[in-house]
């Protein structure tokens, strides 16, 4: 059993899924689902289709260079079964997966970080320049009006 | 899938069924073009049946073969790995096989997908055969022919071009696998 990558979207293809297309020059194209297969038939370039891994790697959206990727190389030599090796490999897979996903999240966070400050500055500028959209320009702040006590008028009325 | 449905409805009349498949395919495609959405009309690949032209990918002499009969019991037609009887429509001038000869061929590449034991599907770019026998005019005693079931194992050519699938191993076409450049 071997897990392969979809040629179009680079997701893993598990056994029993997808279609394998063999071109006459003996190049094999594996597709994880008919969505990828149909896009291929339309002659679309995966590096230009936004939702594929190829696009994200080509445009620096996702992490590409990391040592954790080297663990997942294609090996053609079959390994002799050793229980300890299998056990350690399974543990290692989980750990490496965790490390890789945290690193990928960090990469995306770092990519978005400078934009946060930029956005804040833009918002501040907008607030200063276009405050008239919120408050009318002529209106001043709250003015205190002193109301005098008018007791004498009331007494005069009652006397009459 | 539409073709499979159509052929299921017309059981005893495989020829008419195949013709109706062709017509329905044409109708679908013409309607699609008329509606303006060519991209949504995906090509439905079906079996190799009478009238299918196949490419010959060995150096036996033939270039193109038109299928006359699929030797498989399946009424729908031949698939990847099956043997067909065909008439040579195009051949190189000085070859073993001449134009107009009736030959037996093994389908080594089929545009219709074939399921593999691990659950995946494989499909190729075109329909191609390797010539494994030439039909001679029967003038022998009928007893001899009925005795042995003829096995089509030995290709008439000495080279095979293009990729060849693993399915040949199941079909006992080991010579073809040995001659193949690429195995898929």
Interface residues (C-beta under 8 A of the other chain):
Chain A: X1 X15 X16 X17 X18 X19 X20 X21 X22 X23 X24 X26 X28 X38 X41 X42
Chain B: X39 X42 X109 X113 X118 X119 X120 X121 X122 X123 X124 X125 X126 X162 X163 X165 X181 X182 X184
